[in-house]
Amino acid sequence: EHHQVNFSDSKSNTNSKSNSNSSSYSNALNNSSNSIMPPELIQLQLENTDLRSRLAALTDTQSESKAELLSLLEQQTLHSSQLESKLHQLNAGFAAIEKERKMLRKAADMANRDRDEVEKRCGVLERHLKLREGEVGKLAERCREQERRIEGFVGERDGWKDEVGKVER
């Protein structure tokens, strides 16, 4: 006995599902062209395609029924969608990590430039400080020399005062 199964409604329903799934599949391929496609997702998409082909070829009762194939197809589609969702989450996470890495790199470069500028200023200031220290050293030596001269003049003056005091007496 052969059972005639009317696939016209089912086919149009399946075709609309198939079209939406294949469009979501092509969207997934287009959206993930810049990202990594995990092998499990590719395998699931191939299995979905195989199940759709087997469903279209089904006209009589065979080893698998249409309901079983539809159920399998639905499970595979759900699993594929979940994997795609995880893939998009991972790609978003990678993008966020890359953005943060670039921001940190920029901050590190700015800090290095600032450090170089500070070190340059420090070098200039150290040179000025050494010049000033040299000038202070020379001035201190001149002051000591002046003090020695003054002490000499004071001693000489005191000596002359004593001489004048002796002569006046």
Secondary structure, DSSP 4 states (H G I P E B T S, - for coil): -------HHHHHHHHHHHHHHHHHHHHHHHHTTTSPPPHHHHHHHHHHHHHHHHHHH--S--SS-HHHHHHHHHHHHHHHHHHHHHHHHHHHHHHHHHHHHHHHHHHHHHHHHHHHHHHHHHHHHHHHHHHHHHHHHHHHHHHHHHHHHHHHHHHHHHHHHHHHHHHH-
